[in-house]
């Protein structure tokens, strides 16, 4: 069945890529002896998953599927129900002997792929249980498996890792439309420029942190803008992202500074309330580091008032990360975003608040003591635009 399918794909000049996580895991894990066994992977009682790019769908639909249908294959094509226009997401092929193939369709979104779910199908397998987002990957030469030349991801281990982290949640366009009906979009020059600069900042920090292998997510007002209006909130003054402290890694700050990011200030320390803020030209970018509280099971990030040395804590229920997009940028957000938003902004998060005080306005903020005098030099650092640390004539204000 696989030979026939691949032959028809080749004749139609369609790249049908074997992306089956089960097979790719086996390829990575197999021993030398297993690699030279006859029919080691493609003779299982298994529904094998291939992928095509959406630009090849018509060639597959009109050049491959009719030939398979005339050979007696049962063919089931699934289309996305979420989007108004019909978008193909999955194809299931079943032969008379009950052997089956599954084709998932990858839709190009800038430099990454989106794939749809298939919840209503009678078929239950990988790539069908949720929408997903995957980085572009190379696959432009064939490799032999059990005597069949197949297109594969060049780096199977990375592809499987990316797939296992690929759950995607879309921004809610209906909610955004409702919001803008109540609060018309600001299309002023200042708002447009701020949005452009914010997106540039997100793209820039994404490139740096992706390079250093540090996962991050949209947080605070930047996350609220994505969740509430699928957009950047124009009256905010910065971009906010979160990073788990366990992902900090050695020398992260120095790596970021060495990659042409100008440090504006550093508050806290690795073990407590760490925050980096970078000068991105026309706005600031805050990186808040999140800690796990073993006693409560919650996670939290800290804040520091550099005038008084006072500390603050912002607590959240534990969360996992999913992919989404903001103006085409593939970005992580908390999977249960509404729970995260309500923790930070309370039940009235849908109503804009332009007079926001980071020490008193958040729904989840609590005082967390103050930094001791002998740590002030470490935990409160300000820097100028030339990369020189400022000497602070530090005198603690009364709390």
Buried (B, 14 or more C-beta within 10 A) or exposed (E): BBEBBBEBBBEBEBBBBBBBBBBBBBBEEBEEEEEEEEEBBBEEEBBBBBBBBBEBBEBBBEBBBEBBEEEEBEBBBBEBEEEEEEBBBBBBBBBEEEBBBBBBBBBEBEEBBBBBBBEEBEBEBBBBEBBBBBEEBEBEEBBEBBEBEBBBBEBBEBBBEBBEBBBBBEBBEEBBEBBBEEEEEBEEEEBEEBBEBBBBBBBBBBEBBEEBEBEBBBBBBBBBBBBBBBBBBBBBEBBBBBBBBEBBEEEBBEBBBEEEBBBBBBBBEEEBBBBBBBBBEEBBBBBBBBBBEEEEEBBBBBBBBBEBBBBBBBBBBEBEBBBBBBBEBBBBBBBBBEEBBBBBBBEEBBEBBEEBEBEEEBBBBEEBEBBEEEEBEEBBBBBEEEEEEEEEEEEEEEE
